[in-house]
Amino acid sequence: MKTLLTFFAIAFMAALLASCQKDISKQAGVPVVNSKVKTYTEEVTSASVGHVVNTYNVLYDGSNRLTSLISATNAGDKFMYNYVSANKYTFDIFSSNMVTIHEDLYINGSAFLDSTFQYNDTKDSTGEKYIYNGTNQVTTMKEYDYGDGSSTLTNTISYKYNTDGDLLTATGSDFNVDNYEYYTDSSYVTPLIIGPLNSNSTKKFHLIKKYTLISNNTVVGSAMYTYTFDSSNRISTEKQILNDGSIVLKTYTYF
């Protein structure tokens, strides 16, 4: 299921699972900096895809919730969020104005992600269920496939954290293990390009230094991360160098 080119998914999970982090609003004398992203660019260079650059304009609603990432070169290619209710929002990926993936996301009473249901244009249906500990960290995630009116549990992932709340490992019953290492000297507000977090968030996170994917006790891939920052100490670029030589460069501008 996982490949080393699922960078958006890796970023999403790292942000989602690091739910027990430092809050800069409680640090005296430290101004709260707007992390609302204006444009997001992802540049990929690899033997498999060549050189591909995509830039997205990022939009928010009146509550500063992310609503869309729209391609700057083809408005029909986009990521769309719709806030149906306090307990549900939807996420759609469009290619040339056609929905290729739709996902329903359900929020629990503590305002954290409870479960998801996803289907795509090839009629595959999957779901996820999240289980938390007393400090609102995800400890377990269950993955399901749906078909013929029933669901089948396909994978159970267990998560472990360090004392700072950084996600260290995600171990699946499918024999895949995600390992994360961090830069621990400083922490930063993460660029908000993933709903439903809103741009008033003041959470600070340690930045990923290395990601390693192990399958059946064998390392099948890894990525090293480096960053640059703007004058407000927000992330300007995130560079990922994979073990196969592929490079992903993410660039952010802010409002």
C-alpha positions as CSV (number, residue, x, y, z in Angstrom):
1,M,0.0,0.0,0.0
2,K,2.8,2.4,0.9
3,T,5.4,3.8,-1.5
4,L,8.1,6.3,-1.0
5,L,6.3,8.7,-3.4
6,T,3.3,9.1,-1.0
7,F,4.9,12.3,0.5
8,F,1.6,14.1,1.0
9,A,0.3,11.1,3.0
10,I,3.5,10.9,5.1
11,A,3.3,14.6,5.9
12,F,-0.4,14.2,6.8
13,M,0.1,11.3,9.2
14,A,3.1,12.9,10.9
15,A,1.1,16.0,11.6
16,L,-2.0,14.1,12.6
17,L,-0.2,11.7,15.0
18,A,1.9,14.3,16.7
19,S,-1.0,15.5,18.8
20,C,0.9,16.1,22.0
21,Q,3.3,18.9,21.2
22,K,4.5,22.3,22.4
23,D,2.2,25.3,22.1
24,I,3.9,28.6,21.4
25,S,0.9,30.6,22.7
26,K,2.1,29.7,26.2
27,Q,5.7,30.9,25.7
28,A,6.0,34.4,27.1
29,G,7.3,37.0,24.7
30,V,7.0,34.7,21.6
31,P,4.7,36.2,19.0
32,V,2.1,34.0,17.3
33,V,3.0,33.9,13.6
34,N,0.4,33.3,10.9
35,S,1.0,29.9,9.3
36,K,-1.6,30.3,6.6
37,V,-0.1,29.2,3.3
38,K,-0.6,31.2,0.1
39,T,1.1,28.9,-2.4
40,Y,2.4,25.4,-2.2
41,T,4.8,24.0,-4.8
42,E,6.0,20.4,-5.0
43,E,8.9,19.6,-7.4
44,V,9.8,16.0,-8.0
45,T,12.9,14.7,-9.8
46,S,13.2,10.9,-10.1
47,A,14.1,8.2,-12.6
48,S,10.5,7.0,-12.6
49,V,8.6,10.3,-13.2
50,G,11.3,12.6,-14.6
51,H,11.1,16.2,-13.5
52,V,7.6,17.3,-12.4
53,V,6.6,20.7,-10.8
54,N,3.1,21.4,-9.4
55,T,2.1,24.7,-7.8
56,Y,-1.1,25.1,-5.9
57,N,-3.0,28.2,-4.7
58,V,-4.3,27.6,-1.2
59,L,-7.7,29.0,-0.1
60,Y,-9.4,29.2,3.3
61,D,-12.9,30.0,4.5
62,G,-14.0,32.7,6.9
63,S,-13.1,30.5,9.8
64,N,-9.6,30.1,8.5
65,R,-10.2,26.5,7.6
66,L,-8.5,25.1,4.6
67,T,-11.0,24.7,1.7
68,S,-8.9,24.0,-1.4
69,L,-5.5,23.6,-3.1
70,I,-6.0,24.5,-6.8
71,S,-3.4,24.0,-9.5
72,A,-1.9,27.2,-10.8
73,T,-1.6,25.8,-14.3
74,N,-4.8,23.6,-14.5
75,A,-7.7,24.7,-12.3
76,G,-9.3,21.3,-12.8
77,D,-6.6,19.6,-10.8
78,K,-7.3,20.3,-7.2
79,F,-7.8,19.1,-3.6
80,M,-11.1,20.2,-2.0
81,Y,-12.4,20.2,1.6
82,N,-16.0,20.6,2.5
83,Y,-17.1,21.1,6.1
84,V,-20.4,19.3,6.3
85,S,-21.0,19.6,10.0
86,A,-19.0,19.8,13.3
87,N,-18.5,16.1,13.2
88,K,-17.8,15.5,9.5
89,Y,-15.9,16.9,6.6
90,T,-15.1,15.6,3.1
91,F,-12.0,15.6,1.0
92,D,-11.9,15.2,-2.8
93,I,-9.1,14.9,-5.3
94,F,-9.9,16.2,-8.8
95,S,-8.1,15.5,-12.0
96,S,-9.2,17.7,-14.9
97,N,-12.4,18.4,-12.9
98,M,-13.2,14.7,-12.4
99,V,-13.2,13.3,-8.9
100,T,-10.6,10.5,-8.6
101,I,-10.7,10.0,-4.8
102,H,-13.5,11.0,-2.3
103,E,-13.1,10.6,1.4
104,D,-15.5,11.2,4.3
105,L,-13.8,12.0,7.6
106,Y,-15.6,11.9,10.9
107,I,-14.6,13.8,14.0
108,N,-15.0,12.5,17.6
109,G,-16.2,14.4,20.6
110,S,-12.7,15.6,21.4
111,A,-12.4,17.2,17.9
112,F,-9.9,14.6,16.7
113,L,-10.2,12.3,13.6
114,D,-12.3,9.3,14.5
115,S,-12.7,7.4,11.2
116,T,-12.7,7.7,7.5
117,F,-14.4,6.1,4.5
118,Q,-12.8,6.5,1.0
119,Y,-13.6,5.4,-2.5
120,N,-12.0,6.1,-5.8
121,D,-12.7,6.1,-9.5
122,T,-11.8,2.5,-9.8
123,K,-14.6,1.7,-7.3
124,D,-12.2,0.6,-4.5
125,S,-13.6,1.4,-1.0
126,T,-11.5,1.6,2.1
127,G,-11.8,2.8,5.7
128,E,-9.8,3.7,8.8
129,K,-10.6,3.8,12.5
130,Y,-8.4,5.7,15.0
131,I,-8.0,4.8,18.6
132,Y,-6.4,7.3,21.1
133,N,-4.8,7.3,24.5
134,G,-5.6,9.7,27.4
135,T,-3.4,12.4,26.0
136,N,-5.1,12.3,22.6
137,Q,-2.3,10.5,20.8
138,V,-3.3,7.9,18.2
139,T,-2.2,4.5,19.5
140,T,-3.9,2.3,16.9
141,M,-5.3,2.7,13.4
142,K,-7.3,-0.1,11.8
143,E,-7.6,-0.3,8.0
144,Y,-10.5,-1.9,6.2
145,D,-11.6,-2.9,2.7
146,Y,-15.2,-2.8,1.8
147,G,-17.1,-5.0,-0.7
148,D,-20.3,-6.9,-1.1
149,G,-21.9,-5.0,1.8
150,S,-19.3,-6.0,4.4
151,S,-15.9,-4.8,5.7
152,T,-12.7,-6.8,6.1
153,L,-9.9,-5.7,8.4
154,T,-6.7,-5.6,6.3
155,N,-4.1,-4.0,8.6
156,T,-3.7,-2.8,12.2
157,I,-1.0,-0.1,12.8
158,S,0.4,0.6,16.3
159,Y,2.1,3.9,17.0
160,K,4.8,4.7,19.5
161,Y,6.1,8.2,20.6
162,N,8.9,9.7,22.5
163,T,8.5,11.9,25.6
164,D,8.2,15.0,23.5
165,G,5.2,13.5,21.6
166,D,7.1,12.9,18.4
167,L,5.9,9.8,16.5
168,L,8.8,7.3,16.4
169,T,7.4,4.1,14.8
170,A,4.2,3.0,13.1
171,T,4.2,-0.8,13.0
172,G,1.6,-2.6,10.9
173,S,0.3,-6.2,11.0
174,D,1.2,-6.1,7.2
175,F,4.8,-6.3,8.4
176,N,5.5,-2.7,7.3
177,V,7.2,-0.4,9.8
178,D,7.6,3.4,9.4
179,N,10.5,4.9,11.4
180,Y,10.9,8.6,12.1
181,E,13.9,10.6,13.3
182,Y,13.7,14.3,14.2
183,Y,15.7,17.5,14.5
184,T,15.2,18.1,18.2
185,D,17.1,21.4,18.7
186,S,14.0,23.5,17.8
187,S,10.4,23.1,16.9
188,Y,8.3,25.0,14.3
189,V,4.7,25.7,13.3
190,T,3.8,23.3,10.5
191,P,2.6,24.9,7.2
192,L,-1.2,24.3,7.1
193,I,-2.0,22.6,3.9
194,I,-4.0,19.8,5.4
195,G,-7.6,20.2,6.7
196,P,-9.4,20.7,8.9
197,L,-6.7,22.4,11.0
198,N,-7.2,26.2,10.8
199,S,-4.6,28.8,10.4
200,N,-4.8,30.1,14.0
201,S,-3.1,26.9,15.2
202,T,-0.1,27.6,17.4
203,K,1.2,24.1,17.8
204,K,4.9,23.6,17.2
205,F,6.5,20.4,16.0
206,H,9.9,18.9,15.8
207,L,10.8,18.5,12.1
208,I,11.4,15.1,10.6
209,K,15.1,14.4,9.9
210,K,14.8,10.9,8.4
211,Y,12.0,8.5,7.4
212,T,12.7,4.8,6.9
213,L,10.3,2.2,5.6
214,I,11.0,-1.4,6.7
215,S,9.1,-4.3,5.2
216,N,9.4,-7.9,6.4
217,N,12.5,-6.8,8.4
218,T,14.2,-5.4,5.4
219,V,14.8,-1.7,4.7
220,V,13.1,-0.9,1.4
221,G,13.5,2.8,1.3
222,S,14.4,6.0,3.2
223,A,14.3,9.7,2.9
224,M,16.5,12.5,4.4
225,Y,14.9,15.9,5.2
226,T,16.4,19.4,5.2
227,Y,14.7,22.7,5.6
228,T,15.0,26.5,5.1
229,F,13.1,29.2,6.8
230,D,11.8,32.7,6.1
231,S,12.3,35.8,8.2
232,S,9.5,34.8,10.5
233,N,11.1,31.4,11.1
234,R,8.4,29.7,9.1
235,I,9.3,26.8,6.8
236,S,10.1,28.0,3.3
237,T,11.4,24.8,1.8
238,E,11.4,21.2,2.7
239,K,13.8,19.0,0.7
240,Q,13.5,15.2,0.7
241,I,16.3,13.1,-0.8
242,L,15.4,9.4,-1.2
243,N,17.8,6.5,-1.1
244,D,17.2,5.9,-4.8
245,G,18.3,9.4,-5.7
246,S,14.9,10.9,-6.1
247,I,14.4,14.4,-4.8
248,V,11.3,16.2,-3.6
249,L,11.4,19.9,-3.0
250,K,8.4,21.5,-1.3
251,T,8.1,25.3,-1.2
252,Y,5.7,27.4,0.8
253,T,4.7,31.1,0.6
254,Y,2.5,32.7,3.3
255,F,-0.2,35.4,3.6
